[in-house]
């Protein structure tokens, strides 16, 4: 049975994924490498992400009912496309491990310092397996419900963060150079592939009037909240920003409005816990979508077995790489991300501009598959 989601649900997915690991360790890591210029680096990254998502939406408009696999096969052939999908599989797997590890570090500090990583993994993985195995519709409906709690929680954290700022200052940038900017962007390129999942569900999004605008509205909302978050965080901690690895909790640690700090931390804790389950579910669903191009599942039982295999692979990879995940991302992950999120999107841009021989191809698919009536 074909799974379809609405543009609003796709937009909520994009909103949730935009915050993946960006409100925990990344603000302090970027500040350590680039100082106050880290704020402008995050703006550059996010604008680039949004631009490439816009390209993906245009791709959807042109090839309405085709999957990304079919679109790539049309241009590159199936062998090259399967290689690319294998790279996507690796990316989603590493991204899931990265998500689990960063959130484990945060939740261990926030809840129980003696918690072991095995227990967290055993609790976390069955939940995201259930979300992903229920399919895209179930994942989208539950995300649609909990989205409002995540949104309100983020607003509360930002409001409390603003109350912690004593004096708003515009920092000066010392020793900022093109080499520093380019080097920082290059080293942390892996952290900004949040919309890669969109390519895995591109054929499952219902096409309605203004569907692209609906999706982009949620993306711009997430962009605005994230930029405000980074600005407030750097204003609160200034030169000591590199010392605070749990940004969403630390941003409200010194609020002057409420005395009971522990209860305030619960707001940030709930935001992270809700977000991690849906981000993990989306990533695991994307792992399965990319993996299915190599292992064909003809029924639901085979699909379930595939999920078990993916669970074991993730488990083994997690315990092998978790302690070195940030080093791996800086050393190797950036090259994988550049191939998937720079070279391939640029190639797609040229195809959208110069693919005149297939100008009406998307319309043909639309007429045949969307508006064709069943014979009586």
C-alpha positions as CSV (number, residue, x, y, z in Angstrom):
1,X,0.0,0.0,0.0
2,X,1.3,3.4,-1.0
3,X,2.1,5.8,1.8
4,X,1.4,9.5,1.3
5,X,1.9,12.4,3.6
6,X,0.6,16.0,3.3
7,X,2.9,19.0,2.7
8,X,2.2,20.1,6.2
9,X,3.5,16.8,7.6
10,X,6.6,17.0,5.4
11,X,7.2,20.5,6.6
12,X,7.0,19.3,10.3
13,X,9.5,16.6,9.5
14,X,11.8,19.3,8.1
15,X,11.3,21.5,11.1
16,X,12.2,18.7,13.5
17,X,15.2,17.6,11.6
18,X,16.6,21.1,11.4
19,X,17.2,20.9,15.2
20,X,19.0,17.6,15.0
21,X,22.0,17.9,17.3
22,X,22.2,21.6,16.7
23,X,20.9,22.6,20.1
24,X,23.3,20.5,22.2
25,X,27.0,20.4,21.5
26,X,27.4,22.2,18.2
27,X,27.2,25.8,19.5
28,X,30.1,25.3,21.9
29,X,32.1,23.3,19.3
30,X,31.8,25.9,16.6
31,X,32.6,28.7,19.1
32,X,35.8,26.9,20.1
33,X,37.0,26.8,16.5
34,X,35.6,30.1,15.2
35,X,34.8,32.3,18.1
36,X,31.9,34.7,17.7
37,X,32.1,34.2,13.9
38,X,30.5,30.8,14.6
39,X,27.1,32.6,14.6
40,X,27.7,33.7,10.9
41,X,28.9,30.2,10.0
42,X,25.7,28.7,11.3
43,X,23.7,31.2,9.2
44,X,25.7,30.3,6.1
45,X,25.2,26.6,6.7
46,X,21.4,26.9,7.3
47,X,20.9,29.1,4.2
48,X,22.8,26.6,2.1
49,X,20.6,23.8,3.5
50,X,17.4,25.7,2.8
51,X,18.6,26.5,-0.8
52,X,19.2,22.8,-1.5
53,X,15.8,21.9,0.0
54,X,14.3,24.4,-2.4
55,X,16.1,22.5,-5.2
56,X,14.6,19.2,-3.9
57,X,11.1,20.8,-4.0
58,X,11.6,21.9,-7.6
59,X,12.7,18.4,-8.4
60,X,9.4,17.1,-6.9
61,X,7.4,19.6,-9.0
62,X,9.1,18.4,-12.2
63,X,8.9,14.7,-11.5
64,X,5.8,14.5,-9.4
65,X,5.3,10.8,-8.8
66,X,8.9,9.5,-9.3
67,X,11.1,8.4,-6.4
68,X,14.5,9.9,-6.1
69,X,15.9,6.5,-7.1
70,X,14.0,6.6,-10.3
71,X,15.1,10.2,-11.0
72,X,18.7,9.4,-10.5
73,X,18.4,6.2,-12.6
74,X,17.0,8.2,-15.4
75,X,20.1,10.4,-15.5
76,X,22.9,8.2,-14.2
77,X,21.8,4.6,-14.7
78,X,20.9,2.0,-12.0
79,X,24.4,0.9,-11.1
80,X,25.6,4.4,-10.2
81,X,22.3,5.2,-8.5
82,X,22.7,2.1,-6.3
83,X,26.2,3.2,-5.3
84,X,24.8,6.7,-4.4
85,X,22.0,5.0,-2.3
86,X,24.6,2.9,-0.5
87,X,26.4,6.2,0.4
88,X,23.0,7.6,1.7
89,X,22.6,4.4,3.7
90,X,26.0,5.0,5.3
91,X,25.2,8.6,6.0
92,X,21.9,7.9,7.7
93,X,23.5,5.1,9.8
94,X,26.3,7.4,10.9
95,X,23.8,10.3,11.5
96,X,21.7,8.0,13.7
97,X,24.7,6.9,15.8
98,X,25.7,10.6,16.1
99,X,22.2,11.5,17.3
100,X,22.1,8.7,19.8
101,X,25.5,9.5,21.2
102,X,25.0,13.3,21.6
103,X,21.6,12.8,23.2
104,X,22.9,10.1,25.6
105,X,25.7,12.5,26.8
106,X,23.1,15.2,27.4
107,X,20.5,13.0,29.1
108,X,23.1,11.3,31.3
109,X,24.1,14.7,32.6
110,X,20.6,15.9,33.0
111,X,19.0,12.8,34.6
112,X,21.3,10.2,35.8
113,X,25.1,10.6,35.7
114,X,25.7,6.9,36.4
115,X,23.6,5.6,33.5
116,X,25.3,3.2,31.1
117,X,25.2,3.8,27.4
118,X,23.9,0.2,26.8
119,X,20.7,0.9,28.8
120,X,20.0,4.1,27.0
121,X,20.5,2.3,23.6
122,X,18.2,-0.6,24.6
123,X,15.5,1.9,25.7
124,X,15.8,4.2,22.7
125,X,16.1,1.8,19.8
126,X,12.8,-0.1,20.3
127,X,10.9,3.2,20.3
128,X,12.3,4.5,17.0
129,X,12.0,1.0,15.5
130,X,8.3,1.0,16.3
131,X,7.9,4.5,14.9
132,X,9.7,3.6,11.7
133,X,8.1,0.2,11.3
134,X,4.6,1.6,11.5
135,X,5.3,3.5,8.3
136,X,5.5,7.0,7.2
137,X,1.8,7.8,7.8
138,X,2.0,6.7,11.5
139,X,5.3,8.6,12.0
140,X,3.8,11.7,10.4
141,X,0.6,11.7,12.4
142,X,2.4,11.3,15.7
143,X,5.0,13.9,14.8
144,X,2.1,16.3,13.8
145,X,0.6,15.9,17.3
146,X,3.9,16.3,19.3
147,X,5.2,19.1,17.1
148,X,3.2,21.7,19.1
149,X,4.9,20.6,22.4
150,X,8.3,20.8,20.8
151,X,7.6,24.2,19.4
152,X,6.2,25.7,22.6
153,X,9.1,24.2,24.6
154,X,11.6,25.9,22.3
155,X,9.8,29.2,22.6
156,X,9.9,28.9,26.4
157,X,13.6,28.2,26.4
158,X,14.3,31.2,24.1
159,X,12.2,33.4,26.4
160,X,14.0,32.3,29.5
161,X,17.3,32.7,27.7
162,X,16.5,36.3,26.8
163,X,15.8,37.0,30.5
164,X,19.3,35.7,31.3
165,X,21.1,38.2,29.1
166,X,22.5,41.1,31.1
167,X,23.7,43.3,28.2
168,X,23.3,42.7,24.5
169,X,26.6,43.4,22.8
170,X,27.7,43.1,19.2
171,X,31.0,41.2,19.3
172,X,34.2,42.2,17.4
173,X,35.8,39.6,15.1
174,X,39.5,39.1,15.5
175,X,41.7,37.0,13.4
176,X,38.8,36.1,11.1
177,X,39.9,35.0,7.6
178,X,38.6,33.2,4.6
179,X,40.8,30.2,5.5
180,X,39.3,30.0,9.0
181,X,35.7,30.3,7.6
182,X,36.2,27.8,4.8
183,X,38.1,25.4,7.1
184,X,35.3,25.4,9.8
185,X,32.6,24.9,7.2
186,X,34.5,22.1,5.6
187,X,35.2,20.3,9.0
188,X,31.6,20.5,10.1
189,X,29.9,19.8,6.8
190,X,28.4,16.5,8.0
191,X,26.3,18.2,10.7
192,X,24.2,20.0,8.0
193,X,22.6,17.2,6.0
194,X,19.3,17.4,7.8
195,X,17.1,17.4,4.7
196,X,18.6,14.3,3.1
197,X,15.6,12.3,4.4
198,X,13.4,14.5,2.1
199,X,14.9,12.7,-0.9
200,X,13.8,9.3,0.5
201,X,10.2,10.4,0.8
202,X,10.0,12.7,-2.2
203,X,7.5,10.5,-4.1
204,X,5.3,10.1,-1.0
205,X,4.4,13.8,-0.6
206,X,1.0,14.8,-1.9
207,X,1.1,17.5,-4.5
208,X,-1.3,20.4,-3.8
209,X,-1.4,24.0,-4.8
210,X,1.4,25.8,-2.9
211,X,2.7,22.6,-1.4
212,X,6.3,23.9,-1.6
213,X,5.3,27.1,0.1
214,X,3.7,25.1,3.0
215,X,6.9,23.1,3.5
216,X,9.2,26.2,3.3
217,X,7.0,28.0,5.9
218,X,7.9,25.4,8.5
219,X,11.5,25.5,7.4
220,X,11.8,29.3,7.7
221,X,10.1,29.0,11.1
222,X,12.7,26.5,12.3
223,X,15.5,28.7,10.8
224,X,14.3,31.7,12.7
225,X,14.1,29.9,16.0
226,X,17.5,28.3,15.5
227,X,19.2,31.6,14.6
228,X,17.6,33.3,17.7
229,X,18.8,30.3,19.8
230,X,22.4,30.7,18.7
231,X,22.3,34.5,19.1
232,X,20.9,34.2,22.7
233,X,23.3,31.4,23.7
234,X,26.4,33.4,22.6
235,X,25.0,36.5,24.3
236,X,24.5,34.7,27.6
237,X,27.9,33.0,27.7
238,X,30.0,35.2,25.4
239,X,33.7,34.2,25.7
240,X,32.9,31.1,27.8
241,X,30.5,29.6,25.2
242,X,32.9,26.9,24.3
243,X,32.6,25.4,27.8
244,X,28.9,24.7,27.6
245,X,28.1,21.5,25.7
246,X,24.4,21.2,26.6
247,X,23.3,24.5,25.0
248,X,19.5,24.1,25.3
249,X,19.8,23.6,29.1
250,X,22.6,26.0,29.7
251,X,20.7,28.8,27.9
252,X,18.2,28.9,30.8
253,X,20.5,28.1,33.7
254,X,20.9,31.8,34.8
255,X,17.4,33.1,34.2
256,X,16.4,35.8,36.7
257,X,12.6,35.2,36.4
258,X,12.1,31.9,38.2
259,X,14.0,30.6,41.2
260,X,13.6,26.8,40.8
261,X,16.2,26.0,38.1
262,X,15.6,22.3,38.3
263,X,12.0,22.6,37.1
264,X,13.1,24.9,34.3
265,X,15.5,22.3,33.1
266,X,12.6,20.0,32.6
267,X,11.3,22.2,29.7
268,X,14.6,21.7,27.8
269,X,14.7,18.0,28.8
270,X,11.2,17.3,27.3
271,X,12.0,19.2,24.1
272,X,15.1,17.0,23.6
273,X,13.3,13.8,24.5
274,X,10.4,14.4,22.1
275,X,12.7,15.6,19.3
276,X,15.2,12.7,19.6
277,X,12.5,10.0,19.1
278,X,11.1,11.6,16.0
279,X,14.5,12.5,14.5
280,X,15.6,8.9,15.2
281,X,12.4,7.5,13.7
282,X,12.9,9.6,10.5
283,X,16.5,8.5,10.2
284,X,15.7,4.8,10.7
285,X,13.0,5.1,8.1
286,X,15.5,6.6,5.7
287,X,18.0,3.9,6.5
288,X,15.4,1.3,5.5
289,X,14.4,3.2,2.3
290,X,18.0,3.4,1.1
291,X,18.7,-0.2,2.3
292,X,15.7,-1.6,0.4
293,X,17.4,-0.8,-2.9
294,X,19.8,-3.5,-2.1
295,X,17.5,-6.0,-0.3
296,X,14.1,-6.3,-1.9
297,X,11.3,-7.0,0.6
298,X,8.2,-8.5,-1.0
299,X,6.0,-8.7,2.2
300,X,5.7,-7.3,5.6
301,X,7.5,-10.1,7.4
302,X,10.6,-9.7,5.2
303,X,10.4,-6.0,5.9
304,X,10.3,-6.7,9.6
305,X,13.4,-9.0,9.3
306,X,15.2,-6.2,7.4
307,X,14.5,-3.9,10.3
308,X,16.0,-6.5,12.7
309,X,19.1,-6.6,10.5
310,X,19.3,-2.8,10.5
311,X,18.9,-2.8,14.3
312,X,21.8,-5.2,14.7
313,X,24.0,-3.2,12.3
314,X,23.2,0.0,14.1
315,X,23.9,-1.6,17.5
316,X,27.3,-3.0,16.5
317,X,28.3,0.3,14.7
318,X,27.2,2.3,17.7
319,X,29.3,0.5,20.2
320,X,32.3,0.5,17.9
321,X,32.2,4.2,17.0
322,X,30.3,6.1,19.6
323,X,33.4,7.2,21.6
324,X,35.1,8.5,18.4
325,X,32.0,9.8,16.6
326,X,33.0,13.5,16.6
327,X,36.5,12.7,15.4
328,X,35.1,10.4,12.7
329,X,32.8,13.1,11.5
330,X,35.5,15.6,11.2
331,X,38.0,13.2,9.6
332,X,35.8,11.1,7.2
333,X,32.1,12.2,7.5
334,X,32.7,15.5,5.8
335,X,33.8,13.9,2.6
336,X,30.7,11.7,2.5
337,X,28.5,14.8,3.2
338,X,30.2,16.8,0.4
339,X,29.4,14.1,-2.1
340,X,25.8,13.8,-1.0
341,X,24.9,17.4,-0.2
342,X,27.1,19.5,-2.5
343,X,28.1,17.5,-5.6
344,X,24.8,15.7,-6.1
345,X,22.6,18.8,-5.5
346,X,24.7,20.9,-7.9
347,X,24.3,18.1,-10.5
348,X,20.5,18.2,-9.9
349,X,20.5,22.0,-10.4
350,X,22.1,21.6,-13.9
351,X,19.6,18.9,-14.8
352,X,16.7,21.1,-13.8
353,X,18.1,23.9,-15.9
354,X,19.3,22.1,-19.0
355,X,17.1,18.9,-19.1
356,X,15.0,20.4,-21.9
357,X,14.5,17.0,-23.6
358,X,12.4,15.9,-20.7
359,X,10.6,19.2,-20.1
360,X,7.1,17.7,-20.1
361,X,8.2,14.4,-18.4
362,X,6.8,15.4,-15.0
363,X,3.5,16.5,-16.5
364,X,3.2,13.2,-18.3
365,X,3.7,11.3,-15.1
366,X,1.2,13.6,-13.4
367,X,-1.5,13.0,-16.0
368,X,-1.0,9.2,-16.1
369,X,-0.7,8.5,-12.3
370,X,-2.6,11.2,-10.5
371,X,-5.6,12.0,-12.7
372,X,-6.1,8.8,-14.5
373,X,-9.5,7.3,-13.5
374,X,-10.1,3.7,-12.7
375,X,-11.9,1.8,-15.5
376,X,-15.5,0.9,-14.7
